[in-house]
Amino acid sequence: DSAERKQWSHLLAEAYKRQQQVPLALPIFEAASQANPNDMSALADLIDGLASAGRHDRAEQYVLDWLAKDPENDDAVAALVAVLADQKRLTDAHEIVRNRLLIMHWVLLIGGV
């Protein structure tokens, strides 16, 4: 069964990740993301795995692609901030959070909430 195989593959990848064997988990996360391109959970797992493996450039590119498709997605913004912070690009991460908060402030102000 495809759903059962997907679940077991995910559990295996998570086990690899917990055991600090992220390079073994990456092909599983990548296959899941490619097989289900609209599954943002699979994409988030791949991004997190790439960042954990120190492949920040690839993780960042996946996040930027995600944001290009869905710029208002809070999970994508959070993933970008996490990837940038993991790279010690704290100024960039801070700027994104600051801008997001400013946008939220103006939306609330304009909306009269």
Summary of the structure (lengths in Angstrom):
residues: 113
radius of gyration: 16.2
end to end distance: 48.4
largest distance: 50.8
contacts: 293
relative contact order: 0.08
helix: 82%
strand: 0%
